Amino acid sequence: MNGYFLPVGLLLAFLTAWLAPAPGMALQAMGMIPWMVVTIFLINGYQTVLSQMPLSGKLWSTALIAILINLLISPFLGLATATLLALPAGAALGLIVTATVPATLSSGIVMTQLAEGDRFKALFLTILLNLLGVFTIPFLLPVVLENVGDLTLSPWPLLQQLLIIVLIPFVTGMLGRRIIQLPPRHWLIRYLPSSCVVLTVWMSVSASSDTLREISLSLIGSMIAAALLLHGALLLLCLGSRRINRPERAEWIALLFTASQKTLPVAVGVLVALNQSVGVALVACILFHFLQLFVDSMLAARLARSAVRPNPV
C-alpha cells in the first residue's frame, strides 16, 4: 500500500483542487505549505542514522561526481531543455526549479535497492546532496532564471527560507531520534511525509486552479517531453561517469538513482518561496516526479535481472 500512497494521493489532490479549490486556497493563504515541508524534513532527519554511512572505497570521488551532475550541471541542462522545446515561462520555471533541487528523499534509495545496488551509499549520497542543495539552490537558481521571462530572484531570502524549512528541521529530526524512539514501521514514518507532499500539492494546485484550467494538451505534451529529455540527460551523465570513476557496480547504481532524480517537496518549497503564481510550474514539477519514477522503476528491474543472470559455464 505504501508504494501506491503517494501517486494515488497526488491524483486525488489534483481532482479535489480542481473540483473544490476553496478549502485548499484558504489553508494556503494561512501559510500552511511551509509547515508541510518542515514536517517532511523533520521525519527524514529522524530516519537518518549516521552510523550507517559507509565512508570507504571510492565513495568520495563518486560523491563529487554526484554533486557535479545533480547540483551543478543539472540546472543548466534544465535551462537548455526549456529553451530547446520553447517552453512558456511558467512551464520553464517548473522545469528549471526541478533541475536545480537535489535528489529524491526516498525513491532513489528504494530504486537502488531494487536494482541490487548499495542502499547505504545511496542514503549517504541522498543526505549529502540534500544538505548541499540548501546552499547551491539560492545561488544557482537566480543565475539560470535570468533567462526566463522577467523573473528576478535574490539568493539571500531563498537561502534563509531553505535553512528554515529544510536544514534546521532535518538536523532537529536527527537529534530527536536520541530522545524519541519509534518502531521502524510506525505510521508517522511510513505515511506522514507522503501525506505532507499530497497536502502541499493540494493547497498549491487549489491556489492556482484558475491558471490550471487554461493549460492545453499541447503544453502538457511539451512538459512531458521536457521531463523525459532532462531525466534522460542526467541518466546519460551518470552512465558516462562510470568510465571516469569506475566504482564497483553496487556503488555506481547508487550514483545512478540518486544523481539523476529530483525531489518534489524541495521543488514545491522553492516555488512557494518565489511568491509567484505557480500553477503551471507545479504541474511541470509533478510530471517530472511521476515520469522519473516510471522510467527508473523499469531501469531498476532491468539492472536487477542483469545482476542475477547466471554466468555461462
C-alpha positions as CSV (number, residue, x, y, z in Angstrom):
1,M,0.0,0.0,0.0
2,N,2.8,2.4,0.9
3,G,4.1,2.3,-2.7
4,Y,0.8,3.5,-4.1
5,F,0.1,6.0,-1.4
6,L,1.9,9.0,-3.0
7,P,0.9,8.6,-6.6
8,V,-2.8,7.9,-5.7
9,G,-2.7,10.8,-3.2
10,L,-1.3,13.2,-5.8
11,L,-4.1,12.3,-8.3
12,L,-6.7,12.8,-5.6
13,A,-5.1,16.1,-4.6
14,F,-5.4,17.3,-8.2
15,L,-9.0,16.2,-8.6
16,T,-10.1,17.7,-5.2
17,A,-8.3,21.0,-6.0
18,W,-9.9,21.1,-9.5
19,L,-13.4,20.4,-8.3
20,A,-13.4,22.3,-4.9
21,P,-10.4,24.7,-4.6
22,A,-11.8,26.9,-1.8
23,P,-10.6,24.8,1.2
24,G,-7.1,24.4,-0.2
25,M,-6.9,28.1,-1.1
26,A,-7.9,29.0,2.5
27,L,-5.2,26.8,4.0
28,Q,-2.6,28.1,1.5
29,A,-3.5,31.7,2.5
30,M,-2.9,30.7,6.1
31,G,0.7,29.8,5.3
32,M,0.4,26.1,5.9
33,I,2.6,24.9,2.9
34,P,6.0,25.7,4.6
35,W,4.9,23.7,7.6
36,M,4.3,20.7,5.4
37,V,7.9,21.0,4.0
38,V,9.2,21.3,7.6
39,T,7.4,18.2,8.7
40,I,8.8,16.2,5.7
41,F,12.4,17.0,6.6
42,L,11.8,16.6,10.3
43,I,10.7,13.0,9.6
44,N,13.5,12.4,7.1
45,G,16.1,13.7,9.6
46,Y,14.6,11.3,12.2
47,Q,15.1,8.4,9.8
48,T,18.7,9.2,9.2
49,V,21.3,7.1,11.1
50,L,24.8,8.5,10.7
51,S,26.4,5.2,11.9
52,Q,25.1,3.6,8.7
53,M,27.1,5.9,6.5
54,P,29.7,3.8,4.5
55,L,32.7,6.2,4.2
56,S,35.1,4.0,2.4
57,G,36.3,3.0,-1.1
58,K,35.8,5.4,-4.0
59,L,32.7,6.9,-2.3
60,W,34.2,10.4,-2.1
61,S,35.0,10.5,-5.8
62,T,31.5,9.1,-6.5
63,A,30.1,11.8,-4.2
64,L,31.9,14.5,-6.1
65,I,30.5,13.2,-9.4
66,A,27.0,13.2,-7.9
67,I,27.4,16.8,-6.8
68,L,28.6,17.9,-10.2
69,I,25.7,16.1,-12.0
70,N,22.8,16.6,-9.6
71,L,23.5,20.1,-8.3
72,L,25.9,22.0,-10.6
73,I,25.3,20.7,-14.2
74,S,21.6,19.9,-13.9
75,P,20.2,23.5,-13.6
76,F,21.9,24.4,-16.9
77,L,20.5,21.2,-18.5
78,G,17.1,22.3,-17.3
79,L,17.6,25.7,-18.9
80,A,18.8,24.1,-22.2
81,T,15.9,21.8,-22.3
82,A,13.3,24.5,-21.7
83,T,15.0,26.7,-24.4
84,L,15.2,23.8,-26.9
85,L,11.5,23.0,-26.5
86,A,10.5,26.7,-26.3
87,L,8.5,26.2,-23.1
88,P,6.5,29.2,-21.9
89,A,7.6,31.0,-18.8
90,G,5.5,29.0,-16.2
91,A,6.5,25.6,-17.5
92,A,10.1,26.6,-17.9
93,L,10.2,27.9,-14.3
94,G,8.9,24.5,-13.1
95,L,11.4,22.5,-15.1
96,I,14.3,24.7,-14.1
97,V,13.4,24.6,-10.4
98,T,13.1,20.8,-10.6
99,A,16.5,20.7,-12.3
100,T,18.1,22.8,-9.5
101,V,16.8,20.9,-6.5
102,P,18.7,17.9,-5.1
103,A,17.9,14.1,-5.1
104,T,14.7,12.5,-4.0
105,L,14.4,11.7,-0.3
106,S,13.5,8.1,-0.5
107,S,12.7,6.8,-4.0
108,G,16.3,6.9,-5.2
109,I,17.3,4.7,-2.2
110,V,14.4,2.3,-3.0
111,M,15.3,2.1,-6.7
112,T,18.9,1.4,-5.7
113,Q,17.8,-1.5,-3.5
114,L,15.6,-2.9,-6.2
115,A,18.4,-2.8,-8.7
116,E,20.7,-4.7,-6.3
117,G,22.8,-1.6,-5.6
118,D,24.2,-0.4,-2.3
119,R,21.3,1.3,-0.4
120,F,23.6,2.7,2.3
121,K,25.7,4.5,-0.2
122,A,22.5,5.7,-1.8
123,L,21.5,7.0,1.6
124,F,24.8,8.8,2.0
125,L,24.6,10.5,-1.4
126,T,20.9,11.5,-0.8
127,I,21.7,13.1,2.5
128,L,24.8,14.8,1.1
129,L,23.0,16.2,-1.9
130,N,20.1,17.5,0.1
131,L,22.3,19.2,2.6
132,L,24.5,20.9,0.0
133,G,21.4,21.7,-2.1
134,V,20.3,24.1,0.6
135,F,23.3,26.2,-0.3
136,T,23.6,25.7,-4.1
137,I,19.9,26.4,-4.9
138,P,19.8,30.1,-3.8
139,F,22.9,31.0,-5.8
140,L,22.4,28.9,-9.0
141,L,18.7,29.4,-9.4
142,P,18.9,33.2,-9.9
143,V,21.7,32.8,-12.5
144,V,19.6,30.3,-14.5
145,L,16.3,32.2,-14.1
146,E,17.8,35.4,-15.6
147,N,17.0,33.7,-19.0
148,V,13.3,33.0,-18.1
149,G,10.8,35.9,-18.5
150,D,11.1,38.9,-16.2
151,L,11.6,36.9,-13.0
152,T,14.3,38.2,-10.7
153,L,15.4,36.5,-7.6
154,S,17.7,37.4,-4.7
155,P,19.6,34.5,-3.3
156,W,19.7,35.5,0.4
157,P,15.9,35.3,1.2
158,L,15.8,32.0,-0.6
159,L,18.8,30.7,1.4
160,Q,17.1,31.8,4.6
161,Q,13.9,30.1,3.6
162,L,15.7,26.8,2.8
163,L,17.7,26.9,6.1
164,I,14.4,27.3,8.0
165,I,12.3,24.7,6.2
166,V,14.9,22.1,5.2
167,L,18.2,22.2,7.1
168,I,17.0,23.1,10.6
169,P,14.1,20.5,10.6
170,F,16.4,17.8,9.2
171,V,19.0,18.3,11.9
172,T,16.3,18.6,14.6
173,G,14.9,15.3,13.4
174,M,18.3,13.6,13.6
175,L,18.7,14.9,17.2
176,G,15.2,13.9,18.1
177,R,16.0,10.3,17.4
178,R,18.1,10.2,20.6
179,I,15.0,11.3,22.6
180,I,12.1,9.6,20.9
181,Q,12.3,6.0,19.6
182,L,9.6,4.9,17.2
183,P,9.2,1.5,15.6
184,P,10.6,1.4,12.0
185,R,7.2,0.8,10.5
186,H,5.3,3.4,12.7
187,W,2.6,5.2,10.7
188,L,4.3,8.6,11.3
189,I,7.4,7.3,9.5
190,R,5.6,5.5,6.7
191,Y,2.9,7.9,5.8
192,L,3.4,11.4,7.2
193,P,6.0,12.6,4.7
194,S,4.0,11.4,1.7
195,S,0.8,12.9,3.3
196,C,2.5,16.3,3.6
197,V,3.6,16.1,0.0
198,V,0.0,15.4,-1.0
199,L,-1.4,18.2,1.1
200,T,1.2,20.6,-0.2
201,V,0.3,19.8,-3.8
202,W,-3.5,20.1,-3.0
203,M,-3.1,23.6,-1.5
204,S,-0.7,24.8,-4.2
205,V,-3.0,23.5,-7.0
206,S,-6.1,24.9,-5.3
207,A,-4.5,28.4,-5.2
208,S,-3.6,28.1,-8.9
209,S,-6.8,26.4,-10.1
210,D,-7.8,29.2,-12.4
211,T,-4.4,29.1,-14.2
212,L,-4.5,25.3,-14.4
213,R,-7.8,25.3,-16.3
214,E,-6.1,27.1,-19.1
215,I,-3.4,24.5,-19.7
216,S,-3.6,23.0,-23.1
217,L,-2.9,19.4,-24.1
218,S,-0.1,20.5,-26.3
219,L,1.6,22.3,-23.3
220,I,1.2,19.1,-21.2
221,G,2.8,17.1,-24.1
222,S,5.7,19.6,-24.2
223,M,6.2,19.4,-20.4
224,I,6.3,15.6,-20.6
225,A,8.8,15.7,-23.4
226,A,11.0,18.1,-21.4
227,A,10.8,16.0,-18.3
228,L,11.9,12.8,-20.2
229,L,14.6,14.7,-22.0
230,L,16.1,16.2,-18.8
231,H,15.9,13.0,-16.8
232,G,17.4,11.1,-19.8
233,A,20.3,13.5,-20.0
234,L,21.0,13.1,-16.3
235,L,21.0,9.3,-16.6
236,L,23.4,9.5,-19.5
237,L,25.8,11.7,-17.5
238,C,25.7,9.1,-14.7
239,L,26.3,6.3,-17.2
240,G,29.2,8.2,-18.8
241,S,30.8,8.9,-15.4
242,R,31.4,5.2,-14.9
243,R,34.2,5.3,-17.5
244,I,35.9,8.0,-15.4
245,N,35.5,6.8,-11.9
246,R,35.0,3.1,-12.3
247,P,33.4,2.3,-8.9
248,E,32.1,-1.1,-8.0
249,R,28.7,-2.0,-9.6
250,A,26.6,-1.5,-6.4
251,E,28.1,1.9,-5.7
252,W,27.6,3.0,-9.3
253,I,23.9,2.0,-9.2
254,A,23.6,4.2,-6.0
255,L,25.0,7.1,-8.0
256,L,22.7,6.4,-11.0
257,F,19.5,6.6,-9.0
258,T,20.4,9.5,-6.7
259,A,22.2,11.9,-9.0
260,S,19.6,11.6,-11.8
261,Q,16.5,12.0,-9.6
262,K,14.9,15.2,-8.2
263,T,12.9,15.8,-5.0
264,L,9.3,17.1,-5.3
265,P,9.0,18.5,-1.7
266,V,12.0,20.8,-2.1
267,A,10.8,21.9,-5.6
268,V,7.4,22.8,-4.1
269,G,9.1,24.6,-1.2
270,V,11.2,26.7,-3.6
271,L,8.2,27.6,-5.8
272,V,6.3,28.7,-2.7
273,A,9.3,30.9,-1.6
274,L,9.3,32.6,-5.0
275,N,5.9,34.2,-4.2
276,Q,4.8,33.6,-7.8
277,S,1.7,32.1,-9.4
278,V,3.0,28.5,-9.5
279,G,0.1,26.6,-11.2
280,V,1.8,25.6,-14.4
281,A,5.2,25.4,-12.8
282,L,3.8,23.0,-10.2
283,V,2.4,20.7,-13.0
284,A,5.9,20.6,-14.6
285,C,7.4,19.5,-11.3
286,I,4.8,16.8,-10.6
287,L,5.1,15.5,-14.2
288,F,8.8,15.1,-13.8
289,H,8.3,13.4,-10.5
290,F,5.9,10.8,-12.0
291,L,8.0,10.2,-15.1
292,Q,11.3,9.8,-13.3
293,L,9.7,7.1,-11.1
294,F,8.2,5.3,-14.1
295,V,11.5,5.3,-16.1
296,D,13.7,4.4,-13.1
297,S,11.4,1.6,-12.0
298,M,11.8,-0.1,-15.4
299,L,15.6,0.6,-15.3
300,A,15.9,-0.8,-11.8
301,A,14.1,-4.0,-12.9
302,R,16.4,-4.4,-15.9
303,L,19.5,-3.9,-13.7
304,A,18.2,-6.4,-11.1
305,R,17.7,-9.0,-13.9
306,S,21.3,-8.5,-15.2
307,A,22.6,-8.8,-11.6
308,V,21.2,-12.3,-11.2
309,R,21.9,-13.6,-14.7
310,P,23.9,-16.8,-14.4
311,N,27.4,-16.9,-15.8
312,P,27.9,-19.3,-18.7
313,V,29.7,-22.5,-17.8
